[in-house]
């Protein structure tokens, strides 16, 4: 599955490209394990949308969007740690 938005510099070595793709795949797999609303919030957040934009897109209150992002990101960090991907 191609990783949209993943830009790799031309000077990257084949190993760098492989590692970037591996990490991207691990992130996507970890996001897929999140509770659905948290996963939606995290995907939007990582795509660069603000809390306000996510709130409007999903029809959530500001606090709901903010909390889903915060808790989802914490869950994502934990899932990535379990997969051997560190911050």
PDB file with one MODEL, atoms N, CA, C and O in Angstrom:
MODEL        1
ATOM      1  N   UNK A   1       0.862  -1.167   0.000  1.00  0.00           N
ATOM      2  CA  UNK A   1       0.000   0.000   0.000  1.00  0.00           C
ATOM      3  C   UNK A   1       0.907   1.228   0.000  1.00  0.00           C
ATOM      4  O   UNK A   1       1.741   1.363   0.895  1.00  0.00           O
ATOM      5  N   UNK A   2       0.770   2.120  -0.969  1.00  0.00           N
ATOM      6  CA  UNK A   2       1.607   3.324  -0.997  1.00  0.00           C
ATOM      7  C   UNK A   2       1.256   4.254   0.157  1.00  0.00           C
ATOM      8  O   UNK A   2       0.104   4.332   0.584  1.00  0.00           O
ATOM      9  N   UNK A   3       2.247   4.941   0.641  1.00  0.00           N
ATOM     10  CA  UNK A   3       2.059   5.881   1.734  1.00  0.00           C
ATOM     11  C   UNK A   3       1.938   7.272   1.152  1.00  0.00           C
ATOM     12  O   UNK A   3       2.939   7.890   0.791  1.00  0.00           O
ATOM     13  N   UNK A   4       0.726   7.760   1.060  1.00  0.00           N
ATOM     14  CA  UNK A   4       0.493   9.077   0.488  1.00  0.00           C
ATOM     15  C   UNK A   4       1.129  10.149   1.351  1.00  0.00           C
ATOM     16  O   UNK A   4       1.075  10.098   2.580  1.00  0.00           O
ATOM     17  N   UNK A   5       1.729  11.114   0.688  1.00  0.00           N
ATOM     18  CA  UNK A   5       2.310  12.244   1.401  1.00  0.00           C
ATOM     19  C   UNK A   5       3.703  11.987   1.937  1.00  0.00           C
ATOM     20  O   UNK A   5       4.325  12.895   2.489  1.00  0.00           O
ATOM     21  N   UNK A   6       4.214  10.757   1.787  1.00  0.00           N
ATOM     22  CA  UNK A   6       5.557  10.455   2.268  1.00  0.00           C
ATOM     23  C   UNK A   6       6.539  10.833   1.180  1.00  0.00           C
ATOM     24  O   UNK A   6       6.636  10.162   0.153  1.00  0.00           O
ATOM     25  N   UNK A   7       7.265  11.911   1.413  1.00  0.00           N
ATOM     26  CA  UNK A   7       8.235  12.376   0.434  1.00  0.00           C
ATOM     27  C   UNK A   7       9.624  11.978   0.898  1.00  0.00           C
ATOM     28  O   UNK A   7      10.004  12.211   2.045  1.00  0.00           O
ATOM     29  N   UNK A   8      10.364  11.383   0.004  1.00  0.00           N
ATOM     30  CA  UNK A   8      11.704  10.930   0.324  1.00  0.00           C
ATOM     31  C   UNK A   8      12.668  11.675  -0.583  1.00  0.00           C
ATOM     32  O   UNK A   8      12.481  11.720  -1.799  1.00  0.00           O
ATOM     33  N   UNK A   9      13.695  12.259   0.012  1.00  0.00           N
ATOM     34  CA  UNK A   9      14.662  13.027  -0.758  1.00  0.00           C
ATOM     35  C   UNK A   9      15.392  12.123  -1.740  1.00  0.00           C
ATOM     36  O   UNK A   9      15.611  10.942  -1.473  1.00  0.00           O
ATOM     37  N   UNK A  10      15.769  12.699  -2.886  1.00  0.00           N
ATOM     38  CA  UNK A  10      16.499  11.951  -3.908  1.00  0.00           C
ATOM     39  C   UNK A  10      17.817  11.413  -3.383  1.00  0.00           C
ATOM     40  O   UNK A  10      18.300  10.390  -3.869  1.00  0.00           O
ATOM     41  N   UNK A  11      18.409  12.079  -2.402  1.00  0.00           N
ATOM     42  CA  UNK A  11      19.708  11.664  -1.868  1.00  0.00           C
ATOM     43  C   UNK A  11      19.589  10.537  -0.846  1.00  0.00           C
ATOM     44  O   UNK A  11      20.599  10.084  -0.309  1.00  0.00           O
ATOM     45  N   UNK A  12      18.382  10.083  -0.575  1.00  0.00           N
ATOM     46  CA  UNK A  12      18.192   9.016   0.399  1.00  0.00           C
ATOM     47  C   UNK A  12      18.761   7.712  -0.132  1.00  0.00           C
ATOM     48  O   UNK A  12      18.623   7.386  -1.312  1.00  0.00           O
ATOM     49  N   UNK A  13      19.397   6.981   0.755  1.00  0.00           N
ATOM     50  CA  UNK A  13      19.922   5.675   0.365  1.00  0.00           C
ATOM     51  C   UNK A  13      18.763   4.682   0.299  1.00  0.00           C
ATOM     52  O   UNK A  13      17.705   4.934   0.873  1.00  0.00           O
ATOM     53  N   UNK A  14      18.945   3.580  -0.380  1.00  0.00           N
ATOM     54  CA  UNK A  14      17.894   2.563  -0.415  1.00  0.00           C
ATOM     55  C   UNK A  14      17.493   2.096   0.986  1.00  0.00           C
ATOM     56  O   UNK A  14      16.323   1.804   1.233  1.00  0.00           O
ATOM     57  N   UNK A  15      18.463   2.027   1.900  1.00  0.00           N
ATOM     58  CA  UNK A  15      18.142   1.622   3.281  1.00  0.00           C
ATOM     59  C   UNK A  15      17.290   2.677   3.982  1.00  0.00           C
ATOM     60  O   UNK A  15      16.381   2.333   4.737  1.00  0.00           O
ATOM     61  N   UNK A  16      17.580   3.971   3.738  1.00  0.00           N
ATOM     62  CA  UNK A  16      16.774   5.046   4.321  1.00  0.00           C
ATOM     63  C   UNK A  16      15.344   4.985   3.799  1.00  0.00           C
ATOM     64  O   UNK A  16      14.387   5.152   4.556  1.00  0.00           O
ATOM     65  N   UNK A  17      15.210   4.746   2.504  1.00  0.00           N
ATOM     66  CA  UNK A  17      13.886   4.648   1.898  1.00  0.00           C
ATOM     67  C   UNK A  17      13.127   3.475   2.505  1.00  0.00           C
ATOM     68  O   UNK A  17      11.958   3.600   2.871  1.00  0.00           O
ATOM     69  N   UNK A  18      13.797   2.343   2.607  1.00  0.00           N
ATOM     70  CA  UNK A  18      13.165   1.150   3.186  1.00  0.00           C
ATOM     71  C   UNK A  18      12.725   1.414   4.628  1.00  0.00           C
ATOM     72  O   UNK A  18      11.609   1.066   5.013  1.00  0.00           O
ATOM     73  N   UNK A  19      13.600   2.028   5.418  1.00  0.00           N
ATOM     74  CA  UNK A  19      13.279   2.297   6.825  1.00  0.00           C
ATOM     75  C   UNK A  19      12.110   3.278   6.953  1.00  0.00           C
ATOM     76  O   UNK A  19      11.234   3.091   7.797  1.00  0.00           O
ATOM     77  N   UNK A  20      12.095   4.316   6.121  1.00  0.00           N
ATOM     78  CA  UNK A  20      10.988   5.280   6.151  1.00  0.00           C
ATOM     79  C   UNK A  20       9.669   4.601   5.829  1.00  0.00           C
ATOM     80  O   UNK A  20       8.655   4.849   6.481  1.00  0.00           O
ATOM     81  N   UNK A  21       9.691   3.749   4.826  1.00  0.00           N
ATOM     82  CA  UNK A  21       8.465   3.024   4.454  1.00  0.00           C
ATOM     83  C   UNK A  21       8.037   2.071   5.548  1.00  0.00           C
ATOM     84  O   UNK A  21       6.846   1.950   5.838  1.00  0.00           O
ATOM     85  N   UNK A  22       8.997   1.390   6.160  1.00  0.00           N
ATOM     86  CA  UNK A  22       8.679   0.453   7.245  1.00  0.00           C
ATOM     87  C   UNK A  22       8.031   1.195   8.407  1.00  0.00           C
ATOM     88  O   UNK A  22       7.025   0.739   8.952  1.00  0.00           O
ATOM     89  N   UNK A  23       8.596   2.322   8.785  1.00  0.00           N
ATOM     90  CA  UNK A  23       8.037   3.104   9.889  1.00  0.00           C
ATOM     91  C   UNK A  23       6.654   3.623   9.521  1.00  0.00           C
ATOM     92  O   UNK A  23       5.739   3.588  10.344  1.00  0.00           O
ATOM     93  N   UNK A  24       6.495   4.102   8.295  1.00  0.00           N
ATOM     94  CA  UNK A  24       5.181   4.568   7.849  1.00  0.00           C
ATOM     95  C   UNK A  24       4.140   3.470   7.917  1.00  0.00           C
ATOM     96  O   UNK A  24       3.004   3.711   8.326  1.00  0.00           O
ATOM     97  N   UNK A  25       4.517   2.275   7.521  1.00  0.00           N
ATOM     98  CA  UNK A  25       3.605   1.133   7.582  1.00  0.00           C
ATOM     99  C   UNK A  25       3.262   0.797   9.024  1.00  0.00           C
ATOM    100  O   UNK A  25       2.106   0.512   9.338  1.00  0.00           O
ATOM    101  N   UNK A  26       4.257   0.826   9.905  1.00  0.00           N
ATOM    102  CA  UNK A  26       4.010   0.558  11.330  1.00  0.00           C
ATOM    103  C   UNK A  26       3.054   1.591  11.923  1.00  0.00           C
ATOM    104  O   UNK A  26       2.177   1.246  12.715  1.00  0.00           O
ATOM    105  N   UNK A  27       3.222   2.852  11.543  1.00  0.00           N
ATOM    106  CA  UNK A  27       2.326   3.904  12.035  1.00  0.00           C
ATOM    107  C   UNK A  27       0.901   3.645  11.556  1.00  0.00           C
ATOM    108  O   UNK A  27      -0.046   3.725  12.338  1.00  0.00           O
ATOM    109  N   UNK A  28       0.753   3.337  10.273  1.00  0.00           N
ATOM    110  CA  UNK A  28      -0.586   3.081   9.737  1.00  0.00           C
ATOM    111  C   UNK A  28      -1.231   1.866  10.411  1.00  0.00           C
ATOM    112  O   UNK A  28      -2.421   1.887  10.729  1.00  0.00           O
ATOM    113  N   UNK A  29      -0.442   0.809  10.627  1.00  0.00           N
ATOM    114  CA  UNK A  29      -0.967  -0.377  11.295  1.00  0.00           C
ATOM    115  C   UNK A  29      -1.358  -0.079  12.741  1.00  0.00           C
ATOM    116  O   UNK A  29      -2.371  -0.578  13.233  1.00  0.00           O
ATOM    117  N   UNK A  30      -0.550   0.737  13.417  1.00  0.00           N
ATOM    118  CA  UNK A  30      -0.860   1.094  14.808  1.00  0.00           C
ATOM    119  C   UNK A  30      -2.128   1.948  14.873  1.00  0.00           C
ATOM    120  O   UNK A  30      -2.951   1.763  15.770  1.00  0.00           O
ATOM    121  N   UNK A  31      -2.289   2.876  13.935  1.00  0.00           N
ATOM    122  CA  UNK A  31      -3.504   3.704  13.912  1.00  0.00           C
ATOM    123  C   UNK A  31      -4.734   2.829  13.710  1.00  0.00           C
ATOM    124  O   UNK A  31      -5.790   3.096  14.283  1.00  0.00           O
ATOM    125  N   UNK A  32      -4.600   1.788  12.899  1.00  0.00           N
ATOM    126  CA  UNK A  32      -5.730   0.891  12.632  1.00  0.00           C
ATOM    127  C   UNK A  32      -6.193   0.149  13.883  1.00  0.00           C
ATOM    128  O   UNK A  32      -7.314  -0.358  13.917  1.00  0.00           O
ATOM    129  N   UNK A  33      -5.342   0.079  14.917  1.00  0.00           N
ATOM    130  CA  UNK A  33      -5.727  -0.616  16.148  1.00  0.00           C
ATOM    131  C   UNK A  33      -6.462   0.297  17.130  1.00  0.00           C
ATOM    132  O   UNK A  33      -7.015  -0.175  18.123  1.00  0.00           O
ATOM    133  N   UNK A  34      -6.469   1.596  16.854  1.00  0.00           N
ATOM    134  CA  UNK A  34      -7.113   2.548  17.766  1.00  0.00           C
ATOM    135  C   UNK A  34      -8.621   2.429  17.695  1.00  0.00           C
ATOM    136  O   UNK A  34      -9.172   1.977  16.691  1.00  0.00           O
ATOM    137  N   UNK A  35      -9.285   2.837  18.762  1.00  0.00           N
ATOM    138  CA  UNK A  35     -10.740   2.950  18.772  1.00  0.00           C
ATOM    139  C   UNK A  35     -11.119   3.840  17.583  1.00  0.00           C
ATOM    140  O   UNK A  35     -10.431   4.829  17.330  1.00  0.00           O
ATOM    141  N   UNK A  36     -12.186   3.520  16.850  1.00  0.00           N
ATOM    142  CA  UNK A  36     -12.484   4.233  15.594  1.00  0.00           C
ATOM    143  C   UNK A  36     -12.477   5.762  15.675  1.00  0.00           C
ATOM    144  O   UNK A  36     -11.875   6.407  14.817  1.00  0.00           O
ATOM    145  N   UNK A  37     -13.120   6.354  16.669  1.00  0.00           N
ATOM    146  CA  UNK A  37     -13.139   7.818  16.747  1.00  0.00           C
ATOM    147  C   UNK A  37     -11.750   8.382  17.022  1.00  0.00           C
ATOM    148  O   UNK A  37     -11.377   9.421  16.477  1.00  0.00           O
ATOM    149  N   UNK A  38     -10.997   7.702  17.858  1.00  0.00           N
ATOM    150  CA  UNK A  38      -9.625   8.154  18.117  1.00  0.00           C
ATOM    151  C   UNK A  38      -8.794   8.025  16.851  1.00  0.00           C
ATOM    152  O   UNK A  38      -7.983   8.901  16.551  1.00  0.00           O
ATOM    153  N   UNK A  39      -8.984   6.949  16.109  1.00  0.00           N
ATOM    154  CA  UNK A  39      -8.257   6.765  14.865  1.00  0.00           C
ATOM    155  C   UNK A  39      -8.570   7.864  13.860  1.00  0.00           C
ATOM    156  O   UNK A  39      -7.670   8.369  13.189  1.00  0.00           O
ATOM    157  N   UNK A  40      -9.844   8.236  13.753  1.00  0.00           N
ATOM    158  CA  UNK A  40     -10.233   9.319  12.847  1.00  0.00           C
ATOM    159  C   UNK A  40      -9.563  10.619  13.257  1.00  0.00           C
ATOM    160  O   UNK A  40      -9.029  11.345  12.419  1.00  0.00           O
ATOM    161  N   UNK A  41      -9.595  10.905  14.547  1.00  0.00           N
ATOM    162  CA  UNK A  41      -9.008  12.146  15.052  1.00  0.00           C
ATOM    163  C   UNK A  41      -7.496  12.175  14.813  1.00  0.00           C
ATOM    164  O   UNK A  41      -6.952  13.199  14.402  1.00  0.00           O
ATOM    165  N   UNK A  42      -6.826  11.064  15.068  1.00  0.00           N
ATOM    166  CA  UNK A  42      -5.379  10.995  14.892  1.00  0.00           C
ATOM    167  C   UNK A  42      -5.005  11.129  13.419  1.00  0.00           C
ATOM    168  O   UNK A  42      -4.077  11.867  13.088  1.00  0.00           O
ATOM    169  N   UNK A  43      -5.711  10.432  12.530  1.00  0.00           N
ATOM    170  CA  UNK A  43      -5.409  10.534  11.101  1.00  0.00           C
ATOM    171  C   UNK A  43      -5.540  11.981  10.630  1.00  0.00           C
ATOM    172  O   UNK A  43      -4.686  12.483   9.900  1.00  0.00           O
ATOM    173  N   UNK A  44      -6.613  12.646  11.051  1.00  0.00           N
ATOM    174  CA  UNK A  44      -6.814  14.046  10.651  1.00  0.00           C
ATOM    175  C   UNK A  44      -5.727  14.938  11.239  1.00  0.00           C
ATOM    176  O   UNK A  44      -5.205  15.818  10.554  1.00  0.00           O
ATOM    177  N   UNK A  45      -5.389  14.716  12.497  1.00  0.00           N
ATOM    178  CA  UNK A  45      -4.342  15.499  13.162  1.00  0.00           C
ATOM    179  C   UNK A  45      -3.001  15.326  12.450  1.00  0.00           C
ATOM    180  O   UNK A  45      -2.299  16.305  12.195  1.00  0.00           O
ATOM    181  N   UNK A  46      -2.649  14.089  12.131  1.00  0.00           N
ATOM    182  CA  UNK A  46      -1.377  13.832  11.459  1.00  0.00           C
ATOM    183  C   UNK A  46      -1.371  14.354  10.023  1.00  0.00           C
ATOM    184  O   UNK A  46      -0.309  14.598   9.450  1.00  0.00           O
ATOM    185  N   UNK A  47      -2.558  14.524   9.447  1.00  0.00           N
ATOM    186  CA  UNK A  47      -2.664  15.101   8.104  1.00  0.00           C
ATOM    187  C   UNK A  47      -2.548  16.626   8.143  1.00  0.00           C
ATOM    188  O   UNK A  47      -2.510  17.276   7.099  1.00  0.00           O
ATOM    189  N   UNK A  48      -2.492  17.192   9.352  1.00  0.00           N
ATOM    190  CA  UNK A  48      -2.270  18.623   9.482  1.00  0.00           C
ATOM    191  C   UNK A  48      -3.507  19.458   9.787  1.00  0.00           C
ATOM    192  O   UNK A  48      -3.432  20.687   9.804  1.00  0.00           O
ATOM    193  N   UNK A  49      -4.649  18.806  10.029  1.00  0.00           N
ATOM    194  CA  UNK A  49      -5.856  19.557  10.349  1.00  0.00           C
ATOM    195  C   UNK A  49      -5.803  20.036  11.798  1.00  0.00           C
ATOM    196  O   UNK A  49      -5.276  19.344  12.670  1.00  0.00           O
ATOM    197  N   UNK A  50      -6.351  21.219  12.047  1.00  0.00           N
ATOM    198  CA  UNK A  50      -6.400  21.778  13.401  1.00  0.00           C
ATOM    199  C   UNK A  50      -7.541  21.127  14.178  1.00  0.00           C
ATOM    200  O   UNK A  50      -8.400  20.459  13.602  1.00  0.00           O
ATOM    201  N   UNK A  51      -7.535  21.329  15.478  1.00  0.00           N
ATOM    202  CA  UNK A  51      -8.623  20.816  16.314  1.00  0.00           C
ATOM    203  C   UNK A  51      -9.950  21.382  15.818  1.00  0.00           C
ATOM    204  O   UNK A  51     -10.939  20.656  15.714  1.00  0.00           O
ATOM    205  N   UNK A  52      -9.972  22.671  15.515  1.00  0.00           N
ATOM    206  CA  UNK A  52     -11.207  23.312  15.053  1.00  0.00           C
ATOM    207  C   UNK A  52     -11.688  22.670  13.743  1.00  0.00           C
ATOM    208  O   UNK A  52     -12.880  22.406  13.583  1.00  0.00           O
ATOM    209  N   UNK A  53     -10.772  22.425  12.818  1.00  0.00           N
ATOM    210  CA  UNK A  53     -11.150  21.804  11.544  1.00  0.00           C
ATOM    211  C   UNK A  53     -11.669  20.385  11.745  1.00  0.00           C
ATOM    212  O   UNK A  53     -12.646  19.982  11.114  1.00  0.00           O
ATOM    213  N   UNK A  54     -11.019  19.634  12.620  1.00  0.00           N
ATOM    214  CA  UNK A  54     -11.461  18.264  12.914  1.00  0.00           C
ATOM    215  C   UNK A  54     -12.838  18.286  13.561  1.00  0.00           C
ATOM    216  O   UNK A  54     -13.700  17.470  13.233  1.00  0.00           O
ATOM    217  N   UNK A  55     -13.037  19.214  14.471  1.00  0.00           N
ATOM    218  CA  UNK A  55     -14.329  19.384  15.130  1.00  0.00           C
ATOM    219  C   UNK A  55     -15.426  19.589  14.084  1.00  0.00           C
ATOM    220  O   UNK A  55     -16.473  18.944  14.133  1.00  0.00           O
ATOM    221  N   UNK A  56     -15.175  20.484  13.151  1.00  0.00           N
ATOM    222  CA  UNK A  56     -16.180  20.784  12.124  1.00  0.00           C
ATOM    223  C   UNK A  56     -16.400  19.611  11.174  1.00  0.00           C
ATOM    224  O   UNK A  56     -17.536  19.312  10.805  1.00  0.00           O
ATOM    225  N   UNK A  57     -15.311  18.946  10.777  1.00  0.00           N
ATOM    226  CA  UNK A  57     -15.430  17.811   9.843  1.00  0.00           C
ATOM    227  C   UNK A  57     -16.242  16.670  10.447  1.00  0.00           C
ATOM    228  O   UNK A  57     -17.043  16.034   9.762  1.00  0.00           O
ATOM    229  N   UNK A  58     -16.026  16.418  11.734  1.00  0.00           N
ATOM    230  CA  UNK A  58     -16.644  15.263  12.368  1.00  0.00           C
ATOM    231  C   UNK A  58     -17.954  15.580  13.088  1.00  0.00           C
ATOM    232  O   UNK A  58     -18.683  14.669  13.481  1.00  0.00           O
ATOM    233  N   UNK A  59     -18.252  16.853  13.260  1.00  0.00           N
ATOM    234  CA  UNK A  59     -19.464  17.221  13.985  1.00  0.00           C
ATOM    235  C   UNK A  59     -19.331  17.024  15.488  1.00  0.00           C
ATOM    236  O   UNK A  59     -20.322  16.796  16.181  1.00  0.00           O
ATOM    237  N   UNK A  60     -18.091  17.114  15.992  1.00  0.00           N
ATOM    238  CA  UNK A  60     -17.826  16.962  17.408  1.00  0.00           C
ATOM    239  C   UNK A  60     -17.722  18.337  18.051  1.00  0.00           C
ATOM    240  O   UNK A  60     -17.558  19.343  17.362  1.00  0.00           O
ATOM    241  N   UNK A  61     -17.817  18.372  19.382  1.00  0.00           N
ATOM    242  CA  UNK A  61     -17.527  19.610  20.090  1.00  0.00           C
ATOM    243  C   UNK A  61     -16.013  19.802  20.089  1.00  0.00           C
ATOM    244  O   UNK A  61     -15.262  18.867  19.812  1.00  0.00           O
ATOM    245  N   UNK A  62     -15.575  21.013  20.398  1.00  0.00           N
ATOM    246  CA  UNK A  62     -14.145  21.299  20.449  1.00  0.00           C
ATOM    247  C   UNK A  62     -13.451  20.381  21.456  1.00  0.00           C
ATOM    248  O   UNK A  62     -12.415  19.790  21.156  1.00  0.00           O
ATOM    249  N   UNK A  63     -14.036  20.268  22.657  1.00  0.00           N
ATOM    250  CA  UNK A  63     -13.411  19.438  23.700  1.00  0.00           C
ATOM    251  C   UNK A  63     -13.354  17.976  23.306  1.00  0.00           C
ATOM    252  O   UNK A  63     -12.381  17.290  23.617  1.00  0.00           O
ATOM    253  N   UNK A  64     -14.387  17.485  22.622  1.00  0.00           N
ATOM    254  CA  UNK A  64     -14.376  16.093  22.173  1.00  0.00           C
ATOM    255  C   UNK A  64     -13.244  15.876  21.179  1.00  0.00           C
ATOM    256  O   UNK A  64     -12.486  14.914  21.304  1.00  0.00           O
ATOM    257  N   UNK A  65     -13.122  16.752  20.201  1.00  0.00           N
ATOM    258  CA  UNK A  65     -12.063  16.620  19.204  1.00  0.00           C
ATOM    259  C   UNK A  65     -10.689  16.685  19.864  1.00  0.00           C
ATOM    260  O   UNK A  65      -9.817  15.865  19.576  1.00  0.00           O
ATOM    261  N   UNK A  66     -10.501  17.654  20.742  1.00  0.00           N
ATOM    262  CA  UNK A  66      -9.217  17.825  21.429  1.00  0.00           C
ATOM    263  C   UNK A  66      -8.870  16.590  22.254  1.00  0.00           C
ATOM    264  O   UNK A  66      -7.733  16.119  22.220  1.00  0.00           O
ATOM    265  N   UNK A  67      -9.851  16.065  22.996  1.00  0.00           N
ATOM    266  CA  UNK A  67      -9.603  14.889  23.832  1.00  0.00           C
ATOM    267  C   UNK A  67      -9.335  13.640  22.999  1.00  0.00           C
ATOM    268  O   UNK A  67      -8.467  12.839  23.348  1.00  0.00           O
ATOM    269  N   UNK A  68     -10.073  13.464  21.896  1.00  0.00           N
ATOM    270  CA  UNK A  68      -9.843  12.299  21.040  1.00  0.00           C
ATOM    271  C   UNK A  68      -8.456  12.349  20.418  1.00  0.00           C
ATOM    272  O   UNK A  68      -7.799  11.316  20.284  1.00  0.00           O
ATOM    273  N   UNK A  69      -8.004  13.537  20.039  1.00  0.00           N
ATOM    274  CA  UNK A  69      -6.653  13.684  19.489  1.00  0.00           C
ATOM    275  C   UNK A  69      -5.625  13.343  20.568  1.00  0.00           C
ATOM    276  O   UNK A  69      -4.719  12.544  20.331  1.00  0.00           O
ATOM    277  N   UNK A  70      -5.759  13.938  21.738  1.00  0.00           N
ATOM    278  CA  UNK A  70      -4.781  13.727  22.810  1.00  0.00           C
ATOM    279  C   UNK A  70      -4.726  12.266  23.231  1.00  0.00           C
ATOM    280  O   UNK A  70      -3.641  11.695  23.344  1.00  0.00           O
ATOM    281  N   UNK A  71      -5.867  11.663  23.461  1.00  0.00           N
ATOM    282  CA  UNK A  71      -5.891  10.259  23.897  1.00  0.00           C
ATOM    283  C   UNK A  71      -5.459   9.330  22.771  1.00  0.00           C
ATOM    284  O   UNK A  71      -4.766   8.339  23.004  1.00  0.00           O
ATOM    285  N   UNK A  72      -5.873   9.657  21.547  1.00  0.00           N
ATOM    286  CA  UNK A  72      -5.470   8.846  20.401  1.00  0.00           C
ATOM    287  C   UNK A  72      -3.971   8.891  20.169  1.00  0.00           C
ATOM    288  O   UNK A  72      -3.359   7.864  19.873  1.00  0.00           O
ATOM    289  N   UNK A  73      -3.367  10.075  20.300  1.00  0.00           N
ATOM    290  CA  UNK A  73      -1.922  10.195  20.125  1.00  0.00           C
ATOM    291  C   UNK A  73      -1.184   9.435  21.230  1.00  0.00           C
ATOM    292  O   UNK A  73      -0.152   8.815  20.971  1.00  0.00           O
ATOM    293  N   UNK A  74      -1.706   9.480  22.460  1.00  0.00           N
ATOM    294  CA  UNK A  74      -1.094   8.718  23.547  1.00  0.00           C
ATOM    295  C   UNK A  74      -1.184   7.222  23.255  1.00  0.00           C
ATOM    296  O   UNK A  74      -0.218   6.488  23.463  1.00  0.00           O
ATOM    297  N   UNK A  75      -2.336   6.774  22.777  1.00  0.00           N
ATOM    298  CA  UNK A  75      -2.498   5.362  22.409  1.00  0.00           C
ATOM    299  C   UNK A  75      -1.550   4.989  21.269  1.00  0.00           C
ATOM    300  O   UNK A  75      -0.952   3.913  21.277  1.00  0.00           O
ATOM    301  N   UNK A  76      -1.418   5.882  20.296  1.00  0.00           N
ATOM    302  CA  UNK A  76      -0.530   5.630  19.161  1.00  0.00           C
ATOM    303  C   UNK A  76       0.918   5.503  19.620  1.00  0.00           C
ATOM    304  O   UNK A  76       1.629   4.592  19.196  1.00  0.00           O
ATOM    305  N   UNK A  77       1.355   6.415  20.487  1.00  0.00           N
ATOM    306  CA  UNK A  77       2.721   6.329  21.011  1.00  0.00           C
ATOM    307  C   UNK A  77       2.949   4.994  21.722  1.00  0.00           C
ATOM    308  O   UNK A  77       3.990   4.362  21.545  1.00  0.00           O
ATOM    309  N   UNK A  78       1.975   4.571  22.522  1.00  0.00           N
ATOM    310  CA  UNK A  78       2.091   3.291  23.224  1.00  0.00           C
ATOM    311  C   UNK A  78       2.148   2.117  22.259  1.00  0.00           C
ATOM    312  O   UNK A  78       2.945   1.196  22.439  1.00  0.00           O
ATOM    313  N   UNK A  79       1.306   2.150  21.236  1.00  0.00           N
ATOM    314  CA  UNK A  79       1.294   1.068  20.244  1.00  0.00           C
ATOM    315  C   UNK A  79       2.612   1.019  19.483  1.00  0.00           C
ATOM    316  O   UNK A  79       3.115  -0.064  19.187  1.00  0.00           O
ATOM    317  N   UNK A  80       3.171   2.175  19.165  1.00  0.00           N
ATOM    318  CA  UNK A  80       4.434   2.219  18.436  1.00  0.00           C
ATOM    319  C   UNK A  80       5.593   1.730  19.314  1.00  0.00           C
ATOM    320  O   UNK A  80       6.501   1.052  18.834  1.00  0.00           O
ATOM    321  N   UNK A  81       5.551   2.081  20.610  1.00  0.00           N
ATOM    322  CA  UNK A  81       6.586   1.582  21.523  1.00  0.00           C
ATOM    323  C   UNK A  81       6.570   0.048  21.560  1.00  0.00           C
ATOM    324  O   UNK A  81       7.618  -0.596  21.538  1.00  0.00           O
ATOM    325  N   UNK A  82       5.353  -0.523  21.617  1.00  0.00           N
ATOM    326  CA  UNK A  82       5.229  -1.989  21.640  1.00  0.00           C
ATOM    327  C   UNK A  82       5.774  -2.612  20.354  1.00  0.00           C
ATOM    328  O   UNK A  82       6.223  -3.758  20.361  1.00  0.00           O
ATOM    329  N   UNK A  83       5.737  -1.865  19.262  1.00  0.00           N
ATOM    330  CA  UNK A  83       6.232  -2.338  17.961  1.00  0.00           C
ATOM    331  C   UNK A  83       7.718  -2.030  17.764  1.00  0.00           C
ATOM    332  O   UNK A  83       8.288  -2.336  16.716  1.00  0.00           O
ATOM    333  N   UNK A  84       8.339  -1.424  18.775  1.00  0.00           N
ATOM    334  CA  UNK A  84       9.759  -1.122  18.688  1.00  0.00           C
ATOM    335  C   UNK A  84      10.087   0.188  17.985  1.00  0.00           C
ATOM    336  O   UNK A  84      11.239   0.438  17.632  1.00  0.00           O
ATOM    337  N   UNK A  85       9.070   1.026  17.782  1.00  0.00           N
ATOM    338  CA  UNK A  85       9.280   2.338  17.174  1.00  0.00           C
ATOM    339  C   UNK A  85       9.243   3.345  18.315  1.00  0.00           C
ATOM    340  O   UNK A  85       8.226   3.482  18.993  1.00  0.00           O
ATOM    341  N   UNK A  86      10.349   4.048  18.527  1.00  0.00           N
ATOM    342  CA  UNK A  86      10.444   4.986  19.648  1.00  0.00           C
ATOM    343  C   UNK A  86      10.347   6.414  19.161  1.00  0.00           C
ATOM    344  O   UNK A  86      10.639   6.713  18.004  1.00  0.00           O
ATOM    345  N   UNK A  87       9.929   7.299  20.063  1.00  0.00           N
ATOM    346  CA  UNK A  87       9.791   8.723  19.768  1.00  0.00           C
ATOM    347  C   UNK A  87      11.120   9.357  19.484  1.00  0.00           C
ATOM    348  O   UNK A  87      11.186  10.557  19.215  1.00  0.00           O
TER     349      UNK A  87
ENDMDL
END
